[in-house]
């Protein structure tokens, strides 16, 4: 299933259990969010908000040199 949020396609798809969601930007600059279909509706909504927060803060602009783990760590340290 695909929905749109803030002009971003949101795909609810099968993902490995340890991956709840992710946001991706391709070479053309198009952004998409992927959410694990196995999650509860409440978790899906929380994951959508989490990924949209990354988009709004410009986390995708760090580029390929910055890993998702590093971005997550940096953002969560700033929140403390």
Buried (B, 14 or more C-beta within 10 A) or exposed (E): EEEEEEEBEBBBEEBEEEEBBBBEBEEEEEBBBBBBEBBEEEBBEBBBEBBBEBBEEEBBEEEEEEEEEEBEEEBEEEEE
